[in-house]
């Protein structure tokens, strides 16, 4: 169980200060917001991310718990990837919507011992402190650069409020430089001559954090440029952009299914990205995350694999217990039979009859796209979510309600800025780089879907000494 006592106490005090001295709280909020702007905490360049004078306050014991859960889960996921890739029948059974990508899977990134160069495991924390994994994100690790900016911005704001609480001075967020340093370490391990670094994006045009990445690479004397995958070529055994050789790519891509109504690689990707795909197959460039991680490890159906009886038989008792304790029941949305709690059920009738216990979400998408939480959906919305679509494969997942914290949020009045305390849902994003826990970032939101692309706010994370 994760101890949230210090976090709850902090938020109670913040609400009291905001009510007693809104002017001082406004000044603290402004200080935090200015620091975020200076740190370039923007969402997809277009929107400055708002500051919440709010924080997750952890003990060292809590950090150790999160590290143990995430690192153990990472090892299990790696074994699940090996297990699936070893048998095309398993690939087809679980990940048939990715069949067009099968020819490009199965080769590790040079310099990496794992399929996942990085992963972000999203979790809710229940009211009693249970940590429940809701998603594996190995495609788009948004927040790896932003998290520390929020901790650094909120720390002086909290100091301005003279709180009777020791939230800790050590940041629990992922160090801003961590992913950059580890990517360079992979390149070095691969034995490649350092050349241009490509921040590769695709037809979706996702660029969140890429400018920060480029600046962090520049501080280490390396040039990194945003590189559209369609402009990459493979010549003389090298991946090239406008005649310049790339030795390392960070892949800001989202593949999904060919006809997805959201982010995807549409039909014809083999031609558009021919140079990029050939370079990956040749093993002459360090490319993170690779296509196996960006398709299979990103797909929420992988949570189903973790509970597959044949796969689970290969795990130790402690590993099976970790999955049972921390991974929510998740199955593909399909018309047929499955099992839950040891009982065979007809899935679609069961899902329709147990709306408040379940969530339906696309298997290959992100940013909260078309996630429907049954407890907060109308009958009509739930019925629409239950429709099976070839262009948008979905999963059904057990709903675990997150703890809600009283967060002081600014709102505008005609006379002046005032504050209201809103109960907000808490989620954690656990950051794993090369198999090692490197910290987290935390989000709060008045909505049960806490994605920053919607109403979610990133908050600081502090750890006591």
N, C-alpha and C positions, 0 to 999 in steps of 0.2 A: 504494500500500500504506500502511495506517495503522500507524505505529510504536507498538507496545505495550511497548517495552522498559521505560520508566519505570513503567508500570502493573504489569508483571510483577514488577519489583524491589520495588515498594511492597508488593504482596501477600506476597511472600516474607518481607520484614521484619516485616509484621504477624503472620504465622504464627509467626515466631521469638519475637517479644515475647510473644504470647499463651501460648506454651509455657513461656517462662522466667519470666514474671511475670503469672500469670492474674489476680491481684488488681488490678494496675494496669490491665490490659486491661478488667476488669469495670467499674472506675471510669470509664474512658473511654467504654465502651459506655453506661453509665448517663447520663453527661453528654450524649451524643448523643441518647438517648431522651427525656430531659427537654426538650431543645431542640425535638425534633419535636413533643412534646405542646404546648409553648408556641406553636409555629408552626401548630398545628391541622392537622398532616399526618395526616388521617384518610381512610379509604376508605369512601365513601358514608355518612359520619357514624358508621357503626356500629362501625368497627374502626380502632383506632389502628395506624398503619403501623409495623412494627418497623424499628429502625435496624441497618444493617450498617456497621461501621467498615471501610469499603471505598471505593475511589475509582477512577475512570478518570482517569489522569494523562496529559495530552496536551501536545504541543509546539504552538507557534503554527502550524507547518507542517501538522500534522494537522488543526487547526481549519480552516485554509484549504482543505484537501482536502475535508472534509465540507461546507463551505459551497459549494464549487464543484459538488460532486455534487448536493446537494439543490436549489440554485437552478437549475441546468441542468435537472434532472429536473422541477422545478416548471414551467418554461417549456414543456417537452415535453408534460407532462400538460395544460396549458392548450390547447395546439394539438390534442391528442387529443380533448379535450372539444368544441372547436369543430368538429372533423372529424366526430365522431359526431352532434352535434346538427344538423349541416347536412343530414342525410339520415335520414329516419325508417326507411328500410330497414336502415341501420347500427344505429340504436337497437334495432330489433326483433331484429336478428341477435345482438347482443352483450348487450343488457340487456332482453330481452323480459319478464323477470319484473317489471320496473318499468313495464309498459305503463300501469297505472292512474295512474301519476304523470306520464305524458307531457304531459298538458294543463297541468301546473304548472311545466314546465321551460322553459328558453330565455330567461329574463329575469334579467339581472344585478342584483346588489344595488346600489341607489343609492350613489354614493360610492366604488365599487370598480371597478377596471379589469380585475379577474380574476374567474373563477368561484370560486376558492378564496380566502376571506379568510384562512384559516389552514390549514395542513396539518401532519400529523405523519407523516413517512416512517420506518417501522421498518426496521431493518437488522441483520443479523448481521455480525460481523467474524470471519473465518476465522483459523485458527492462523497463517497467513502474512500476515495483515493486509488481506486483500481485504474490501471493503465490498459486501455483497449486500443489495439491497432486497427485503424479503419482503412488505410491505404498505404501502398508502397509506391513511392515516386522516384523513379530512376531516369526520368526523361528530362525534367525541367526543375532543377533544384532552386527555385526562386526562394530568396531569403538567406542564402548562404553568405551573401555579401551585405545584405541589409540589416541582419539581426544585430550585429555589434553596434551599428550606427544608432539603433534605438536605445540600446543600453547606455551608450555614451551620452545620448541626448537627454535621457530621463534622469540620469544620476545627478547632475547639478540642479535639475528642477526639484527633485525630492529634497535636496539639501536646503533649498530656499524655504521649505515648508516647516522646518524644525519639528519633524515628527518624533514621537516617542517610540521609535521602532528602529531596530538595527536590521536593515534588509541585506547587509553584506556589501562589501566593496568589490568583490571578484565577479566578473561577468560570467554568466552561464551560457551566453550565446556563443554561436560558432565564431571563432576568430575570423575577422574579415579576410585575412591573408591565407587562411588554411587551404582552401581549394586551389588557389593559385600555386602555392608552394608544393602541394602534392601533385598537381599536374606536371610541374617541372621535374619533380622527382621521378615520375613515371617515364617522362621523356629521357631522362638521364639513364634510367634502368634499361631502357630499350636500346641504348647505345647509338642513338641517332645524332647526327650533327645538328646542332640547334640552328633553325632557320626561322622563317616567318611563322607566327602563330595565327591560325584562323579561328575566329569566333563564328562558327558555321551556323547559319540559319537557313530556312527553307521557304517554301511558298506561303507559309503562315506569317512570316515577318515578325516573329517574336524576338524582342530585343531587351527584355527586362534584365537589368544589371550588367548588360554587355559593356556599356561605357565605363562602369566601375571596373570591370575585369580588365579592360584595355589599359586603364590607368595603373592598376596594380601590377600588371606585367611590365609596364614602362618603368616603374620604380625599381624593377629588377633588371633593367637594361635590355628588355625584350620587347620587340614590336609585335603588337597584336591588332588585327583589323577584323571588322565584321565582314564575313565572306559568304555571300549567297551560294548555296550548294550548287545551283545551276550554272554558276560561273567558274566552277572548279574543273580543271582538266588533269588528265594523267598522261604525262609525257616523259619519255626517257626514264621510266621507272620511278617517277616522282609525282606527288600531288602538287599542282601548281595553280596559282591565281595570278592572272595577268603576267605570266612569265616568271613569277617568283615562286620558289619552292617552299612548301609548308612542311614542317616536321611535326607539328602538334596541332590538333583541332579540338576545341571544346564545342560540343554539338548542342546547339539550342534548337532542337527539332522536335516535331510532334507528328508521328506517322499515322496512327489510328487506322481506320478502315477507308477503303478507296472512295466511298460515297458518303462519308460522314458529313452531317450538316454543320460540323464545327471544324476544328483543326484536323488536317489530314495531309497525306500524300495522295493526290488524285491519280487516276490512271495515267500511265505513261511516264511514271517516275524513273523507270529503267533508262529511258533516253535522256530525260532532263538532268539526272544526277549520275550519268554514266561514269564520268571521271572520278567522282567521289567514291562510288561503289567499287570501281576497279582498284583504287588506291587502298581501300579497306581490305579487299581480298588479297592484295599483294603483301600486306604486312609491312609496308614501307613508311607508314605514318602512324603516330600515336593518336588515336581517335577516341575521345571519352565524352559521354558514354557510348559504347559501341551499339550496333543495331540489335543485338540480343537483349541488352539491358533496356534499350529504348522501345522494344516491342513486348517481349515476353515478361521481363521483370517489371515493366510498367503496368502490365495488364492486371486488373483487379481479380481476374480469374485465378491468378497464381495463389491467392489466398485459399482457394478451393483445393489446389494441389497439395497444400501443406497438410490438409486433413484427409487426403486420399489414403485409404487403408493400406494399399500396397506400398506407397511411399512412406507413410508413417511407420510401417514395420521396420524400415531401415534406420529410424531414429532411436536414440536412447530414451529410456523412460523420462529422464529430466527434460529432454527436448520435446517430447510429446506433451509433457505437462506445461511447458512454456507456451506451446501453441494453444493448448486448451485454455490456459489462464489469460492470454493476452491477445489472441487473434479472434476477431468476431466471426461467427458463422457466416459464410459467404458462398453463394452458388450462382451459376449463370441463370439468368431469367429464361426459362424454356418451358415448353409444354410437355411435361412428363413427370416421372417420379424421381424423388431424391430422398435423402434422409436428414432428419433433424432430431437431435437429442436421442439418437438411437432408434428412432421410429421412421418408417417409410411414409412419405406424404406425397400426394398429388400437388405439385408445386403451385401451379397457377391458382387453383381454388383456394389453397392454403394462404397464398399471398393476398388474395382479395379479401379473405376473411380475417386476416390478422394485420390490418393496416398499421395500427399504432405501435406494433412491435418491430416494424421493418423499415428499411430504406431501399430505394431503387436508384441506381446510379449507372451511367455509361461505363463500360469496362475499360475504355481506352482514352477517355477524355480527362481534362483537368479544369481547374479554376471554378469548380462548382457547377459546371455546365450540366443543366437538366438533372441535377440531383433532387430527388423528391423524398422528403422525410415524411413518412406516413402519418405520424402524430400531428403534423402541422399542415397536412394536405386535405383538401375537400375530397368528397367521394368521386367527383368528376376528375379532379387532378390525378387521383390514385388510379382510376380506371384507365386514363390516358397513359400513365406511366407503365401500366401492366401490359400494354400492347407490345408484342414482339416485333422488332424491326431488324431487317438484314443490314441496313446501313448504320444502325446504332445498337450494337450488342450491349446488353446491360447485365448487371448482377443484382441479386437481392442480398441484402446484408441485415443481420440482426442490428437493431437500434440500441445503442448504449447512450443514455443521456449524459452529457457533460455537466460537470459542476458549473454553476453560474456565480460570477463574482460581481459585487456592486462596483461598477466602474463609473467614475465621474467623467462625463462627456460634455463638451461645450455645445451650447446652442445659442443662436442669435436672437436677441430681443430687440425691439425697436429702440430701447433706451441704451442698453449696454450688453456686453457679453455676460451671460449667466450660465450656470451649470445645473445639470440634472444628473442624478444617480440612476443609471440604467443597469439592470441585471444582464450580464453578458456571458455567453458561453465561452468556455476555455478549450483550446486545443493546443497540442504540442507538435512540433515538427522536429524529429530527432535526426541529427546530421551524422551520417556515417561516410567517411572517406577512406578508401582502401581498407575497409574492414574494421576501422577503428572509430569509436564514438568521439566526435569533436565538439559536441555542444548541441544546443537547440535554438530554435526561435519559437516564440509563443504568440498566439493570436487570440483576441477576444472579439466577440461580435454580438449584437443584439439578436441576430438570426442564428438558428442552429447550424447553418452552413457558414463557416467562419472565414471563407476565402477572402483574401485581400482584394481580389478582383470584384468582389461584391461589397458587403458592408464591414468586412473584417478589418481590425486594427492590429498591427504588430505591437507587442509590448516588450518592455525590457525584461531581462532575466538576471537575477543576482544570486550569488551563492555565499553563504556564511563561511568564514574561515574554519 
